[in-house]
Amino acid sequence: MIKVNYGDKLSEETCARILNLMKGKAIAFDGSVSEDILFNIMKQSGDKVLEIVSGNSIAEATAHLQDNMDEVISDAAVLIKATPDYQFLPIELTGLLRYFDSYPMDPKITWGYCLHSNQENPITIIILKNTLSNK
């Protein structure tokens, strides 16, 4: 798992890197999160956190996400990148949905799913979220 906390302000260069990471250009279809939504998350006040997990399945990758009980989020963008031969089953999203259900309030989550052949594991999940400490 990779977790990067960028703080409240993002430079133009950092915004561009995050956009490139989350573009989700695909082989069969482009199910990426729109740039407008990503820019909105990056420009809001609050700490920007990028999390990247991977695994052989969505469930396995989700299991690598860190505990989020000390965070409050307003918005998040989730991009699930899968290799073309991965067989996606909607039931696999249960763990990822529970991850976001543990947040207080009702955060706005934008989802994307795309096929991506240039990755080591069958699944990579990238989450960009805007957080406030709940401590």
Secondary structure, 3 states (H helix, E strand, C coil): CEEEEEECCCCHHHHHHHHHHHCCCCCCCCCCCCHHHHHHHHHCCCEEEEEEEEECCHHHHHHCCCCCCCEEEEEEEEEEEECCCCCCCHHHHHHHHHHHHCCCCCCEEEEEEEECCCCCCCEEEEEEEEEEECC
